[in-house]
Amino acid sequence: MKTTNLFKAVAFVAMTIVSVMNTEVKAQENNFITNEEVKNELVVAKTIFKQDGAQLYRHIRYEYSYDDQKRLTCKEASKWDGVKDEWVPYFKMTYQYGNDEITMSYARWNESHKAYDKDMKKSVYELNDENMPVAYKLYNQDAPKSELTLVNYNRTDYVANILAMAE
């Protein structure tokens, strides 16, 4: 029994390592170059360039905001529009931290409204006393201008999962 669990753990670690290495190789094949802007030891912006031979082309830019506890509060992405020669909004993710939950909201840029109100989603992670997630709620917007509706609720037993991994 213990040998089987040990084998499963080793196999899982091996698959994870192979997956990470495969992802890194694919990223290198695509020739993307990253430039990070750091302020007060926090990454406040990241620009991804696509390399084609000796040329670098703007691809996507992320801008990050943090609260006074250095927690991420906003990630905003923009795509480069070569015709307009400017960054155009793409999507925005916001993070709100409560005493016993973290709420993450996502929305894509709606060009006609000039606002982040397209394909809206919200995830709420309930935390236990050790700040570990114990439940997850996913909300989606079914149609433009409609309210978000709960589409998935998953509750986990964090202690049982830790004990199962330790066996």
C-alpha positions as CSV (number, residue, x, y, z in Angstrom):
1,M,0.0,0.0,0.0
2,K,2.7,2.4,1.0
3,T,4.8,1.4,-2.1
4,T,1.8,2.1,-4.4
5,N,1.3,5.6,-2.8
6,L,5.0,6.3,-3.1
7,F,5.0,5.2,-6.7
8,K,1.9,7.5,-7.4
9,A,3.7,10.4,-5.7
10,V,6.9,9.9,-7.7
11,A,4.9,9.5,-11.0
12,F,3.0,12.7,-10.2
13,V,6.2,14.7,-9.6
14,A,7.8,13.3,-12.7
15,M,4.7,14.2,-14.8
16,T,4.8,17.7,-13.3
17,I,8.5,18.2,-14.1
18,V,8.0,17.0,-17.7
19,S,5.0,19.3,-18.1
20,V,6.9,22.3,-16.9
21,M,9.9,21.6,-19.0
22,N,7.7,21.1,-22.1
23,T,6.0,24.4,-21.4
24,E,9.3,26.2,-21.2
25,V,10.5,24.6,-24.5
26,K,7.3,25.6,-26.3
27,A,7.8,29.2,-25.0
28,Q,11.3,29.2,-26.3
29,E,10.2,27.9,-29.7
30,N,7.8,30.8,-30.0
31,N,10.6,33.3,-29.4
32,F,8.9,35.6,-26.9
33,I,11.0,38.1,-25.0
34,T,9.8,39.5,-21.7
35,N,10.6,42.9,-20.1
36,E,9.5,43.5,-16.5
37,E,9.2,46.8,-14.8
38,V,9.9,46.7,-11.1
39,K,9.0,49.3,-8.5
40,N,9.6,48.8,-4.7
41,E,10.5,45.1,-5.4
42,L,7.1,44.5,-7.1
43,V,6.5,43.8,-10.8
44,V,4.3,46.7,-11.9
45,A,4.3,46.0,-15.6
46,K,5.4,43.2,-18.0
47,T,5.7,43.6,-21.8
48,I,5.9,40.6,-24.0
49,F,7.7,41.0,-27.4
50,K,7.6,38.5,-30.2
51,Q,10.9,38.0,-31.9
52,D,11.0,37.4,-35.7
53,G,14.6,37.1,-36.8
54,A,16.4,40.2,-35.6
55,Q,13.2,42.2,-35.1
56,L,11.1,42.5,-31.9
57,Y,7.4,43.2,-32.2
58,R,5.2,44.3,-29.3
59,H,2.7,41.6,-28.4
60,I,1.0,42.0,-25.1
61,R,1.4,44.1,-22.0
62,Y,0.3,43.5,-18.4
63,E,0.1,46.1,-15.7
64,Y,-0.2,45.1,-12.0
65,S,-1.5,47.0,-9.0
66,Y,-1.0,46.0,-5.3
67,D,-2.5,46.9,-2.0
68,D,-0.5,48.2,1.1
69,Q,0.2,44.5,2.1
70,K,1.8,43.9,-1.3
71,R,-1.0,41.6,-2.5
72,L,-2.0,41.7,-6.1
73,T,-5.3,43.7,-6.6
74,C,-5.4,44.2,-10.3
75,K,-3.9,42.7,-13.5
76,E,-4.8,44.5,-16.7
77,A,-3.8,43.2,-20.1
78,S,-3.5,45.2,-23.4
79,K,-2.7,43.8,-26.9
80,W,-0.6,45.7,-29.4
81,D,-2.5,47.0,-32.4
82,G,0.0,47.6,-35.2
83,V,-2.5,49.4,-37.4
84,K,-3.4,52.0,-34.7
85,D,0.2,51.8,-33.4
86,E,-1.1,51.7,-29.8
87,W,-1.9,49.4,-26.9
88,V,-5.6,48.4,-26.8
89,P,-7.3,47.0,-23.7
90,Y,-7.8,43.2,-23.7
91,F,-8.9,42.0,-20.2
92,K,-8.8,42.9,-16.6
93,M,-8.6,40.7,-13.4
94,T,-9.3,42.2,-10.0
95,Y,-8.6,40.6,-6.6
96,Q,-10.4,41.4,-3.3
97,Y,-9.2,40.1,0.0
98,G,-11.6,39.5,2.9
99,N,-11.1,37.9,6.3
100,D,-12.2,34.5,5.1
101,E,-12.3,34.7,1.3
102,I,-10.6,35.9,-1.8
103,T,-12.7,37.1,-4.7
104,M,-11.3,37.2,-8.3
105,S,-13.2,38.9,-11.0
106,Y,-12.4,38.7,-14.8
107,A,-13.8,40.7,-17.7
108,R,-12.8,41.3,-21.3
109,W,-12.8,44.8,-22.9
110,N,-16.0,45.7,-24.7
111,E,-15.0,48.1,-27.5
112,S,-18.5,49.4,-28.1
113,H,-19.0,50.2,-24.4
114,K,-15.4,51.3,-23.7
115,A,-15.5,49.3,-20.5
116,Y,-14.5,45.9,-19.1
117,D,-18.0,44.3,-19.2
118,K,-17.7,41.5,-21.7
119,D,-17.5,37.7,-20.7
120,M,-17.5,38.6,-17.0
121,K,-16.7,35.8,-14.5
122,K,-16.1,35.8,-10.8
123,S,-14.5,33.2,-8.5
124,V,-14.8,33.2,-4.8
125,Y,-12.4,31.2,-2.7
126,E,-13.5,30.5,0.9
127,L,-10.6,30.2,3.3
128,N,-10.2,28.3,6.6
129,D,-8.4,29.5,9.7
130,E,-5.0,28.6,8.1
131,N,-5.8,30.7,5.0
132,M,-6.2,27.6,2.9
133,P,-9.0,27.3,0.3
134,V,-11.9,25.1,1.4
135,A,-14.5,26.0,-1.1
136,Y,-14.8,27.5,-4.6
137,K,-17.7,29.3,-6.2
138,L,-17.7,30.2,-9.9
139,Y,-20.1,32.8,-11.3
140,N,-20.6,33.5,-15.1
141,Q,-22.5,36.2,-16.9
142,D,-24.9,34.5,-19.3
143,A,-25.7,37.4,-21.5
144,P,-24.5,41.0,-21.8
145,K,-25.9,43.3,-19.0
146,S,-27.2,40.3,-17.1
147,E,-26.4,39.4,-13.5
148,L,-23.7,36.9,-12.6
149,T,-25.1,33.5,-11.9
150,L,-23.6,30.7,-9.8
151,V,-22.5,27.9,-12.1
152,N,-20.2,25.8,-9.9
153,Y,-19.7,25.2,-6.2
154,N,-17.0,22.9,-4.9
155,R,-16.3,22.3,-1.2
156,T,-13.1,20.5,-0.3
157,D,-11.9,19.0,3.0
158,Y,-8.4,20.5,3.2
159,V,-7.3,18.3,6.1
160,A,-8.4,15.1,4.4
161,N,-6.5,16.1,1.2
162,I,-3.3,16.7,3.2
163,L,-3.6,13.4,5.0
164,A,-4.2,11.6,1.8
165,M,-1.1,13.1,0.2
166,A,1.0,12.2,3.3
167,E,0.0,8.5,3.2
